[in-house]
Structure formats: structure tokens, C-alpha cells
Amino acid sequence: MAKSRNAKKGRRGVSAKTRSAQRAKSAKGRSSRRARNGAARDDAITLLKADHREVERMFGDFEKARSDDRKRELSEQICLALRTHTTIEEEIFYPAFLEATEETDIHHEAEVEHAGAKHLIDEIESAGSEDDHFEARVSVLQEMIKHHVKEEEQRGGMFSKAQSSEMDLRALGQRLKERKLELMGEADDGGGRRQPPPESRSRFGSREMRMRSS
């Protein structure tokens, strides 16, 4: 009987050590993931959310604006900010997210939403503020972006899944920051006036050539 009790105590001791080791390993994994994905000023999620807040502020200013010149100025800022944001997401963040999580539905839906927003941005920029549908287009764009942001930031959305994955969000944040600065620099024509990023400029150029040839 004594041997049986001692054997049970031994098994319980080994089991306790095993559980302790497993907890330590799990904690180490969480700590390692937090080191890569923890909130920081240059963390990818923090940077992308900051872009969201900035565009929301611009839309709010547009709603409060009274003069046509101010509305035109704000619409140009909104379109540039969104073009830059969608470009860095599509070039850097979305591919990394898909590779790390294999969440194809979330990834594909985000890309489709981007395509719809960029189409509307094309219309706003090409028609200009003199167009009768100018304010309506900006208002619809605001609703599209509000929905897209909610999808990305909600629990179970792209950002939360990215944070619980093995993505190195700090390294991605640095890449996003560098690419954004590059795009903003290219968008400045040197005269203080902002131009669309290179991708959109090439499309506008093609459109102008087609219009001239027709």
C-alpha cells in the first residue's frame, strides 16, 4: 500500500511538472508573439488605425465645411490619403496577412471593398468639385470607408486576426511607414500641390490619352 501511494504521488509530481512546463512554454509563446505584435507607435495595426482616424477627421471637416474651395481642398486630401492608405495595405499588409493566416474570405472582401472605393475616388477626382454629384459622391465614399474600417477593426476582423497570428507587425509597420513616406513624397510635385500616387497617375494618363484620341 505504501508503495502504491508513493507511486501515485510520483505520478502526480511528474504530471504537475509537465503542466508547469506546458504553461511556461505557452507563456513564452505569448510573450514572443507580443514582442512581435505588441502595440507600439510603429506597429502596423497602430499605423493603419491612425490612418483611419485621420480620414474620419477629414470627412468630418468636409461635412462642416461651408465654402466650395474648402470642400474641394478637403476632397483632394481625402482622395490622396485613401489612395496612399489602400496602396500600402495592398502592397504590404494584405499579402502578409494572407500568407500568415490563410484567411482568404477576409482578404478577398477587403480587396473588393478597396476596388469599389478607388473607383469612386476616380470619379470624384475626374469630375471635380463643379460636378452636380460631387458632394453625393464624397458622402457615399464616406459610408463605404466607414463600413470597411468597421470590418477591419471589429473583433474577429482582419486586425484582430493579424494580432493573434505569427505576423511580425513591428517589422511590417516599419515597411508601411517607409512606403507611405515614399508615396507622399512622390505625390508632391514640388509646387506644394499634391498629385495622386503613381499607380493612379498612370490610369489618369491613359484615360486622358483615350479622350484625346476619341
N, C-alpha and C positions, 0 to 999 in steps of 0.2 A: 504493500500500500504506500509506503514511504517513497519507494522508487517511482511509482505511478504519479504521486503528487509532484515529485521533483521533475519528472519528465514533462508534466503539464506546465509547471512553472517555467521550465526551459523553453517550451514551445511558445508560451505567452511572451517571454522575454524576446525571443527571436522575432515574433510577429510584431511586437511593439517597436523593435529596432527597424524592421522593414518599413512599417508605416511611417516612422520618423524620417527614414531615408527618402521615402517617396515624397513626403511633404516638403522636405528640404530641396529635393530635385525640382518639384513643381514650383516652389517659391523662387528658386534660382531661374527657372524658365520665365516666370512672370517678371522677375527683376530685369532679366536680359531683354525681354520684349519691351518693358517700359523704358529701358535705356535707349532703345532704337525708336520707340513710338511715343515716348513721353512728351507732354506738352512743353513747347519751347517757342521762342519768338520765331525761329527759323524752321519749325516743324511744318511739314507740308499741309496738314489739316488746318493749322493755325493761320497760315498764309492764305489758303483758299477761302477760309471763313472771313478773313479780313477783307478780301476782295468782295465777297458777298455783301458785307456790311457797307462797304464804300459805295457799291452800286445802288443799294437800297437808299442810302442817303441822297444820291444823285436823283433818283426817281422822286423822292420826297420833295427835293428842291424844285424839280420840274413841275410838280403838282401845284406848288405855291407860287411859282413864277408868274408874273403878270405881263411883262414885255415880250414881244416876239423875239427880240435879239437875245434875251436871256434864255428863252426856251430853245432857240437854235443852238446856242452855246452849250447848254446842258445836254441836248440830244447828241451833239458831237462827242462830248465827254463820255456819255453813256455808251455810245456805239464803240468808241475806241477801247474803253475799259472792258467791255464784254468781248470784243474781238481778241484782245490780248489774253483775257482770262480763259476763253474757250481754247485758244491756241495752246497755251501751256498745259492745260488739262489733257487735251487730245494728244499732244506730242509726248508728254512725260508721265502724268499721273495715271491716266486711264490705262495705258498699256501695262504699267507696273501693277496696277490694281488687278487687272485681268489675269496676269501671269501668277500673282501671289494667291488669289482667291478662287479663280476659275468661276467667278460669278458672272456668267455670260448674260443673263437676263438684265441684271442691274447695269452692266457695262453697255449693252446694246441700247437699252432705253435711254440712257444718258446721252449717247451719241445721236440718237434720233431727235431728242429734245434740243441738243445743240444745233443740229441741222435746221430745225424749224426756226429757232431764234436767229440764226445767221441769215436765213432767207428774209426774215422780216427786217433785220438790220440793213440788208442790201436795199430793200425798198425805201426805208427811211432815208438812207444816205443818197440814193439816186434821185428820189422825188424831191427832197429838200423840204424846208420848212414852209414854203409857199403852197405846197400841195394841200388840198382840202382835207385829206385824210391823215395829215401829219400827226396831229395830237392823238387821233384814234389809234394810229399805228404804235406810237410810243406807249399808250395806255395798254394795248394788247401785249406789247413786248414786256411791259412790267409784270403783267399777270403770268406770262409764260415763265419769266425768270423766277418769280415768287414760287411757282409750283416746282420748278427744277431745284431750287435751293432747298425747299422743304424735303424733296425726295432724297437729296444728298445728305442732309444734316439730321434727318429723323433717326430714331432708334431702329436698328436693323437696316439702315440705309448704307450707301457707299462708304461714307466716312467712318461710321462705327465699325463696319466690317474691315476696313483698312486698318483701323487701330488695333483690332484683335487678331490681325494676321501677322505674318513674318516680314511685312514690308518695312524697309528702313526709311521711316518717314522723315527723319532728320536729313539724311543724305538727299532724299527727294526734294525736301524743302529748299535746300541749297541750289539744286538744279532748277527748280521752279523760279526761285528768286533771280538767278542769273539770266535765265531765258526771258523773264519778264522785263528786266532792265534792258536787255538786248532789243526786244521788240519795241519798247517805249522809245529807245534811242533811235531806232530805225524809223519810227513814226514821226519823229520831229524833223521837219525839212530844213531846219536851220534858221527859219524865219519866225519861229515862235508859234507856227501853226502846225497842228497835229494832222498826220495822214494815217489812213488805215494801215495795218500791218502788211508786210509784203504779199502774203497769200491773197488778201482781199484786193490789194492794188492790182495784182495780175489779172484778177477776174474783171475789175472795173475797166482795165485797159482793153481786154478782149471785147467787152461789151461796147466800148466806145468805137473800136475798130469796126465791129459789125454794124453799128448805127451809121457810121460814116460811109461804109461801102454800100449800104442799102439805099 
